[in-house]
Amino acid sequence: MQRVAFAGIGNMGWPMAANLITAGFDVAVSDISTERVARFVSEVGGTAAASAAEAAKGAEAFICILPTSKEVAIVAAAVQDALPEGALFIDMTSGNPTRTREIAARLSARAIRMVDCPVSGGVPRAKSGELAIMAGGAEADLDAADALLRAMGTSIHRCGSIGAGQAMKALNNLVSAGGFLIGIEALLIGQKFGLEPGLMVDVLNASTGMNNSTQKKFRQFVLSRRFDSGFGLDLMVKDLSIAIEVGKEAGVPTPLAALTRELWAAAATHLGPGEDHTAVAKLSERLANQTITGGNS
């Protein structure tokens, strides 16, 4: 596959599309912001498309990374007549597995194949092309997508049938979100006791309390007070809601997962729109009536 359409050049989509161009693919980009499309083509390359349907014309693969499955469904409906038979629709959104299976069924009726391939690693690994990609779909379709995925990620995990990648992504973020909250509470307890937060992070990273948040988020975005990782608080709440829904559909009790989701949702409500997901620490700080200090040294 050489001719690729890419819809959604936001914080993650921009570097992902850029890496496809660097890898030699012919990429037509579209986005809700035409100004952003123009800037991308000027700074990175590729071809500007006025709409997703225009980008899809003649494309062998259509890639999208959008806020939710709702937007994916709208885009899929818009491009299904523009894509040629046998084209591959690659949804890299952290979407809802059930909705994704519904979209896949509608595309299949138009002889368009679909795989779901959400990503993990954040903006830094999107820029470096080292994303972890969780893939769901038929083996033959994932084989067809492999070269494209490897232009954007270094760790490709085939999780099962369509929707399995998104289920895995939601569950990954559930574990990540839980680890973040308990780590922040530990820092607040320790600081109140008299321990220095930066020291605590170092000790956690040398001990069994180490996790992704202690390694890549606490110093960088909480202790520094930057709160600008590039992944929104609202998107984390969405992913946690998906994880809970997957649990309900599977008939699995999820008391801790439900509590985790409610705490993140409360933070989103309390802090207001537009917050980075690392700003959830502010809710714990307010509950404890203290601020985690220590800078980024």
Secondary structure, 3 states (H helix, E strand, C coil): CCEEEEECCCCCHHHHHHHHHHCCCEEEEECCCHHHHHHHHHHCCCEECCCHHHHHCCCCEEEECCCCHHHHHHHHHHHCCCCCCCCEEEECCCCCHHHHHHHHHHHHCCCCEEEECCEECHHHHHHHCCEEEEEECCHHHHHHHHHHHHHHEEEEEEEECCCHHHHHHHHHHHHHHHHHHHHHHHHHHHHHHCCCHHHHHHHHHCCCCCCHHHHHCHHHHHHCCCCCCCCEHHHHHHHHHHHHHHHHHHCCCCHHHHHHHHHHHHHHHHHCCCCEHHHHHHHHHHHHCCCCCCCCC
